[in-house]
Amino acid sequence: MSKVVNLNTVRKQKSRDAKRREGDANAAKHGLTKSQKTLAKALVDKAKRNLDGHEKE
């Protein structure tokens, strides 16, 4: 005896998986996420402020 499967659920899950794969490919293709970019920018800004704070006049 086989298991009863809701075909709508299977179709939707298949569509979600395809979109996830496409999104992962685009993420790898286009680089960093927004949060990674903002973190990198914040670190650079902090380093600049730290360096400017130690400057002699």
Stockholm file with secondary structure:
# STOCKHOLM 1.0

chainA/1-57         MSKVVNLNTVRKQKSRDAKRREGDANAAKHGLTKSQKTLAKALVDKAKRNLDGHEKE
#=GR chainA/1-57 SS CCCCCCHHHHHHHHHHHHHHHHHHHHHHHHCCCHHHHHHHHHHHHHHHHHHHHTCCC
#=GC SS_cons        CCCCCCHHHHHHHHHHHHHHHHHHHHHHHHCCCHHHHHHHHHHHHHHHHHHHHTCCC
//
